[in-house]
Amino acid sequence: NIATGVFVDFAFQASQLDPHLRIQDQLAQQDKYTRELQRIFEAADRDASGSLSWEEFEDHLGDVRIAAYLSSLGLDVGEAR
């Protein structure tokens, strides 16, 4: 376990030094957030119209779990209202 921990720590530190890996990680993270936000907004589309009405949007933002998740992404739900 100690050897694994040392290896993981070394790999993490090495990746922080390589700008290409940092960029790749950032792009992967953005892709993940995009997919998660798409899933969130698809769930908010109650009538399956393919677009959100203002009412659907506001109702979905009223869900504390959604608001907390968006807040964790640095998005201020209060500004959307």
CNS distance restraints for C-alpha pairs under 8 A (distance, minus, plus):
assign (resid   1 and name CA) (resid   5 and name CA) 6.16 0.50 0.50
assign (resid   2 and name CA) (resid   6 and name CA) 6.18 0.50 0.50
assign (resid   3 and name CA) (resid   7 and name CA) 6.14 0.50 0.50
assign (resid   4 and name CA) (resid   8 and name CA) 6.07 0.50 0.50
assign (resid   5 and name CA) (resid   9 and name CA) 6.05 0.50 0.50
assign (resid   6 and name CA) (resid  10 and name CA) 6.07 0.50 0.50
assign (resid   7 and name CA) (resid  11 and name CA) 6.07 0.50 0.50
assign (resid   8 and name CA) (resid  12 and name CA) 6.06 0.50 0.50
assign (resid   9 and name CA) (resid  13 and name CA) 6.18 0.50 0.50
assign (resid  10 and name CA) (resid  14 and name CA) 6.08 0.50 0.50
assign (resid  11 and name CA) (resid  15 and name CA) 6.10 0.50 0.50
assign (resid  12 and name CA) (resid  16 and name CA) 6.36 0.50 0.50
assign (resid  13 and name CA) (resid  17 and name CA) 6.65 0.50 0.50
assign (resid  14 and name CA) (resid  18 and name CA) 6.64 0.50 0.50
assign (resid  15 and name CA) (resid  19 and name CA) 7.87 0.50 0.50
assign (resid  15 and name CA) (resid  21 and name CA) 5.89 0.50 0.50
assign (resid  15 and name CA) (resid  22 and name CA) 6.78 0.50 0.50
assign (resid  16 and name CA) (resid  21 and name CA) 7.48 0.50 0.50
assign (resid  16 and name CA) (resid  22 and name CA) 6.37 0.50 0.50
assign (resid  18 and name CA) (resid  22 and name CA) 6.46 0.50 0.50
assign (resid  19 and name CA) (resid  23 and name CA) 6.12 0.50 0.50
assign (resid  20 and name CA) (resid  24 and name CA) 6.10 0.50 0.50
assign (resid  21 and name CA) (resid  25 and name CA) 6.00 0.50 0.50
assign (resid  22 and name CA) (resid  26 and name CA) 6.10 0.50 0.50
assign (resid  23 and name CA) (resid  27 and name CA) 6.17 0.50 0.50
assign (resid  24 and name CA) (resid  28 and name CA) 6.17 0.50 0.50
assign (resid  25 and name CA) (resid  29 and name CA) 6.13 0.50 0.50
assign (resid  26 and name CA) (resid  30 and name CA) 6.20 0.50 0.50
assign (resid  27 and name CA) (resid  31 and name CA) 6.14 0.50 0.50
assign (resid  28 and name CA) (resid  32 and name CA) 6.21 0.50 0.50
assign (resid  29 and name CA) (resid  33 and name CA) 6.25 0.50 0.50
assign (resid  30 and name CA) (resid  34 and name CA) 6.08 0.50 0.50
assign (resid  31 and name CA) (resid  35 and name CA) 6.27 0.50 0.50
assign (resid  32 and name CA) (resid  36 and name CA) 6.22 0.50 0.50
assign (resid  33 and name CA) (resid  37 and name CA) 6.01 0.50 0.50
assign (resid  34 and name CA) (resid  38 and name CA) 6.07 0.50 0.50
assign (resid  35 and name CA) (resid  39 and name CA) 6.22 0.50 0.50
assign (resid  36 and name CA) (resid  40 and name CA) 6.23 0.50 0.50
assign (resid  37 and name CA) (resid  41 and name CA) 6.19 0.50 0.50
assign (resid  38 and name CA) (resid  42 and name CA) 6.01 0.50 0.50
assign (resid  39 and name CA) (resid  43 and name CA) 6.19 0.50 0.50
assign (resid  40 and name CA) (resid  44 and name CA) 6.40 0.50 0.50
assign (resid  40 and name CA) (resid  66 and name CA) 7.78 0.50 0.50
assign (resid  41 and name CA) (resid  45 and name CA) 6.42 0.50 0.50
assign (resid  41 and name CA) (resid  52 and name CA) 7.68 0.50 0.50
assign (resid  41 and name CA) (resid  57 and name CA) 7.94 0.50 0.50
assign (resid  42 and name CA) (resid  48 and name CA) 7.91 0.50 0.50
assign (resid  42 and name CA) (resid  50 and name CA) 7.66 0.50 0.50
assign (resid  44 and name CA) (resid  52 and name CA) 7.18 0.50 0.50
assign (resid  44 and name CA) (resid  56 and name CA) 5.97 0.50 0.50
assign (resid  44 and name CA) (resid  57 and name CA) 6.53 0.50 0.50
assign (resid  44 and name CA) (resid  59 and name CA) 7.96 0.50 0.50
assign (resid  44 and name CA) (resid  60 and name CA) 5.64 0.50 0.50
assign (resid  45 and name CA) (resid  49 and name CA) 6.83 0.50 0.50
assign (resid  45 and name CA) (resid  50 and name CA) 6.85 0.50 0.50
assign (resid  45 and name CA) (resid  51 and name CA) 6.52 0.50 0.50
assign (resid  45 and name CA) (resid  52 and name CA) 5.46 0.50 0.50
assign (resid  45 and name CA) (resid  53 and name CA) 7.86 0.50 0.50
assign (resid  45 and name CA) (resid  56 and name CA) 6.40 0.50 0.50
assign (resid  45 and name CA) (resid  57 and name CA) 8.00 0.50 0.50
assign (resid  46 and name CA) (resid  56 and name CA) 7.00 0.50 0.50
assign (resid  52 and name CA) (resid  56 and name CA) 5.89 0.50 0.50
assign (resid  52 and name CA) (resid  57 and name CA) 6.09 0.50 0.50
assign (resid  53 and name CA) (resid  57 and name CA) 6.21 0.50 0.50
assign (resid  54 and name CA) (resid  58 and name CA) 6.09 0.50 0.50
assign (resid  55 and name CA) (resid  59 and name CA) 6.01 0.50 0.50
assign (resid  56 and name CA) (resid  60 and name CA) 6.13 0.50 0.50
assign (resid  57 and name CA) (resid  61 and name CA) 6.27 0.50 0.50
assign (resid  58 and name CA) (resid  62 and name CA) 6.25 0.50 0.50
assign (resid  58 and name CA) (resid  81 and name CA) 7.27 0.50 0.50
assign (resid  59 and name CA) (resid  63 and name CA) 7.12 0.50 0.50
assign (resid  60 and name CA) (resid  66 and name CA) 7.12 0.50 0.50
assign (resid  61 and name CA) (resid  66 and name CA) 6.12 0.50 0.50
assign (resid  61 and name CA) (resid  67 and name CA) 5.76 0.50 0.50
assign (resid  61 and name CA) (resid  77 and name CA) 7.05 0.50 0.50
assign (resid  62 and name CA) (resid  66 and name CA) 7.64 0.50 0.50
assign (resid  62 and name CA) (resid  67 and name CA) 7.02 0.50 0.50
assign (resid  63 and name CA) (resid  67 and name CA) 6.28 0.50 0.50
assign (resid  64 and name CA) (resid  68 and name CA) 5.93 0.50 0.50
assign (resid  65 and name CA) (resid  69 and name CA) 6.13 0.50 0.50
assign (resid  66 and name CA) (resid  70 and name CA) 6.14 0.50 0.50
assign (resid  67 and name CA) (resid  71 and name CA) 6.02 0.50 0.50
assign (resid  67 and name CA) (resid  77 and name CA) 6.23 0.50 0.50
assign (resid  68 and name CA) (resid  72 and name CA) 6.17 0.50 0.50
assign (resid  69 and name CA) (resid  73 and name CA) 6.64 0.50 0.50
assign (resid  70 and name CA) (resid  74 and name CA) 6.65 0.50 0.50
assign (resid  70 and name CA) (resid  75 and name CA) 5.31 0.50 0.50
assign (resid  70 and name CA) (resid  76 and name CA) 7.25 0.50 0.50
assign (resid  70 and name CA) (resid  77 and name CA) 7.04 0.50 0.50
assign (resid  71 and name CA) (resid  75 and name CA) 4.92 0.50 0.50
assign (resid  71 and name CA) (resid  76 and name CA) 5.87 0.50 0.50
assign (resid  71 and name CA) (resid  77 and name CA) 6.98 0.50 0.50
assign (resid  76 and name CA) (resid  80 and name CA) 7.28 0.50 0.50
assign (resid  77 and name CA) (resid  81 and name CA) 7.10 0.50 0.50
